[in-house]
Amino acid sequence: MTEHRQRARRRGQGELEALVLRALREADGPATAGWVQERLGGGLAYTTVITILTRLLAKGAVTRERAGRSFAWTPDSDQAGLAAHRMRRVLDAESDREAVLASFVTGLGPDDERLLRELLDQSRGED
Amino acid sequence: MGFFVFLPLVLPLTAWPIARLAEQHLHPRTATRLLTGVATVMAACSTLCLALVMVVGTAQLPGNPLPDGWSDPEVRAAVPYDEIVGKAAIPALGAVLAACARALWRHGRVRRRAHRALAGLPATGVAVLPEAAPYAYALPGRQRDRVVVTTGLLEHLEPAERRALFAHERAHLAAGHHRFLLAVQLAARANPFLRPLRTAVVYTAERWADEEAAQRVGSRRTVASAIGKAALVSRGTPAATLAGFAAPGPVPRRVAALLGPAPAVRCWPSLFTSVGLAAWCAAAGTAASAMSSANSAVTMVLILYAATPL
């Protein structure tokens, strides 16, 4: 039950990150958290916006610079960049992801690299 | 039922020769289907056999919820009453079920998380991620199958090699290779003797996709060089092999196979070759496994039915 609730919350976070990022990209130049909150309209607390922006900063999706007493935020990566970051985390978390995702190539053993280069050279030589 | 009940536990050994020879001598599609089928049947029989032995084991436990008749001397005379084996079967069956449940759960979790990671992207069949780390894989989904590939990998490949990469991943998705892989994962957890079959199927499924890709792009050499280049740029990923283990890993074997001639499509190899002999051996082992577990199950049901006062 708690796990289910957590999962719902996590999905919510992913969507919120995407929303905030989209809003930032619609801004002309750096925008403040207050501007983002206004832009997104209903429901989101200022602190929530700050939390999401900080999380995006940790992921390298946004940058910030000091503007007076607050920060001005600039988007640094798009949806694809964010997806790449999230995917990276999924893959890093799975120690034997080979067991689930059939990846294009697996790692190379100690002698494999030399053997592989020989094979490829040979095939190129036949052209 | 006697010692027959234990047969399915060791009969997977009859499939070891074919697991070893299929890679070289059978078309990868035939090999994948044959080995997965053999592994699935043998795993099911071996689990059933564990369950039957467990009934005998639980009947010995004081306070068990089974009818009293089940621990009658007559029943004990008829079923292989072995205190140690019977009791050992209880944790063994528990471990098998737990390992399979865990494998299933992880499989679902990785797929769910991977789909969620791609949530913000346009709903296309291919997701290209701007990322320096080179990787690519096929992500089967309920609504949409996706091929995930990073720019770090694509930039190292020629256009023809990119087509080969996509054809390879689409072949995985079109043929539902994840189902074969999941089946052999579960089988290997149900009976450790089936592990060589899992290793073999993981390889033959890749080879199957390689051959499909070669047919699609019309050049075996293009697929070979795509695999070779991809492996060389992503060599940072550690290989799950023992250091000093002399046999070449899966990637060079796949490349070598693609640089050789296309495998012949045969339905069933002749008996008078080593691979034919191995295939028939595995088939006989599977049949024996199925028959002895069916025989044991029927005997057990009949005995217990007779012993249960209704």
HADDOCK unambig.tbl for C-alpha pairs under 7 A between the chains (distance, minus, plus):
assign (segid A and resid 18 and name CA) (segid B and resid 120 and name CA) 6.68 0.50 0.50
assign (segid A and resid 79 and name CA) (segid B and resid 120 and name CA) 5.97 0.50 0.50
assign (segid A and resid 79 and name CA) (segid B and resid 121 and name CA) 6.34 0.50 0.50
assign (segid A and resid 80 and name CA) (segid B and resid 121 and name CA) 6.35 0.50 0.50
assign (segid A and resid 80 and name CA) (segid B and resid 129 and name CA) 5.69 0.50 0.50
assign (segid A and resid 80 and name CA) (segid B and resid 130 and name CA) 6.46 0.50 0.50
assign (segid A and resid 81 and name CA) (segid B and resid 129 and name CA) 6.58 0.50 0.50
assign (segid A and resid 81 and name CA) (segid B and resid 130 and name CA) 5.67 0.50 0.50
assign (segid A and resid 83 and name CA) (segid B and resid 117 and name CA) 5.33 0.50 0.50
assign (segid A and resid 83 and name CA) (segid B and resid 118 and name CA) 5.23 0.50 0.50
assign (segid A and resid 84 and name CA) (segid B and resid 129 and name CA) 5.15 0.50 0.50
assign (segid A and resid 84 and name CA) (segid B and resid 130 and name CA) 6.35 0.50 0.50
assign (segid A and resid 84 and name CA) (segid B and resid 131 and name CA) 6.25 0.50 0.50
assign (segid A and resid 86 and name CA) (segid B and resid 117 and name CA) 5.11 0.50 0.50
assign (segid A and resid 87 and name CA) (segid B and resid 114 and name CA) 6.13 0.50 0.50
assign (segid A and resid 87 and name CA) (segid B and resid 117 and name CA) 5.35 0.50 0.50
assign (segid A and resid 90 and name CA) (segid B and resid 113 and name CA) 6.52 0.50 0.50
assign (segid A and resid 90 and name CA) (segid B and resid 114 and name CA) 6.46 0.50 0.50
assign (segid A and resid 100 and name CA) (segid B and resid 107 and name CA) 5.64 0.50 0.50
assign (segid A and resid 101 and name CA) (segid B and resid 137 and name CA) 6.51 0.50 0.50
assign (segid A and resid 101 and name CA) (segid B and resid 138 and name CA) 6.75 0.50 0.50
assign (segid A and resid 101 and name CA) (segid B and resid 139 and name CA) 6.77 0.50 0.50
assign (segid A and resid 102 and name CA) (segid B and resid 137 and name CA) 5.91 0.50 0.50
assign (segid A and resid 102 and name CA) (segid B and resid 138 and name CA) 6.39 0.50 0.50
assign (segid A and resid 103 and name CA) (segid B and resid 136 and name CA) 5.78 0.50 0.50
assign (segid A and resid 103 and name CA) (segid B and resid 137 and name CA) 4.20 0.50 0.50
assign (segid A and resid 103 and name CA) (segid B and resid 138 and name CA) 6.81 0.50 0.50
assign (segid A and resid 104 and name CA) (segid B and resid 136 and name CA) 5.51 0.50 0.50
assign (segid A and resid 104 and name CA) (segid B and resid 137 and name CA) 5.56 0.50 0.50
assign (segid A and resid 105 and name CA) (segid B and resid 227 and name CA) 6.66 0.50 0.50
assign (segid A and resid 105 and name CA) (segid B and resid 230 and name CA) 6.81 0.50 0.50
assign (segid A and resid 105 and name CA) (segid B and resid 231 and name CA) 5.73 0.50 0.50
assign (segid A and resid 105 and name CA) (segid B and resid 251 and name CA) 6.71 0.50 0.50
assign (segid A and resid 106 and name CA) (segid B and resid 239 and name CA) 6.94 0.50 0.50
assign (segid A and resid 106 and name CA) (segid B and resid 251 and name CA) 6.88 0.50 0.50
assign (segid A and resid 107 and name CA) (segid B and resid 231 and name CA) 6.92 0.50 0.50
assign (segid A and resid 107 and name CA) (segid B and resid 235 and name CA) 5.91 0.50 0.50
assign (segid A and resid 107 and name CA) (segid B and resid 237 and name CA) 5.37 0.50 0.50
assign (segid A and resid 107 and name CA) (segid B and resid 238 and name CA) 5.45 0.50 0.50
assign (segid A and resid 107 and name CA) (segid B and resid 239 and name CA) 4.09 0.50 0.50
assign (segid A and resid 108 and name CA) (segid B and resid 235 and name CA) 6.08 0.50 0.50
assign (segid A and resid 108 and name CA) (segid B and resid 238 and name CA) 7.00 0.50 0.50
assign (segid A and resid 108 and name CA) (segid B and resid 239 and name CA) 5.18 0.50 0.50
assign (segid A and resid 108 and name CA) (segid B and resid 249 and name CA) 6.49 0.50 0.50
assign (segid A and resid 109 and name CA) (segid B and resid 239 and name CA) 5.47 0.50 0.50
assign (segid A and resid 109 and name CA) (segid B and resid 241 and name CA) 6.25 0.50 0.50
assign (segid A and resid 109 and name CA) (segid B and resid 249 and name CA) 5.87 0.50 0.50
assign (segid A and resid 110 and name CA) (segid B and resid 243 and name CA) 6.57 0.50 0.50
assign (segid A and resid 112 and name CA) (segid B and resid 248 and name CA) 5.93 0.50 0.50
assign (segid A and resid 112 and name CA) (segid B and resid 249 and name CA) 6.19 0.50 0.50
assign (segid A and resid 112 and name CA) (segid B and resid 252 and name CA) 6.34 0.50 0.50
assign (segid A and resid 113 and name CA) (segid B and resid 232 and name CA) 6.99 0.50 0.50
assign (segid A and resid 115 and name CA) (segid B and resid 252 and name CA) 6.64 0.50 0.50
assign (segid A and resid 116 and name CA) (segid B and resid 228 and name CA) 6.51 0.50 0.50
assign (segid A and resid 116 and name CA) (segid B and resid 252 and name CA) 5.34 0.50 0.50
assign (segid A and resid 119 and name CA) (segid B and resid 256 and name CA) 6.84 0.50 0.50
assign (segid A and resid 120 and name CA) (segid B and resid 225 and name CA) 6.57 0.50 0.50
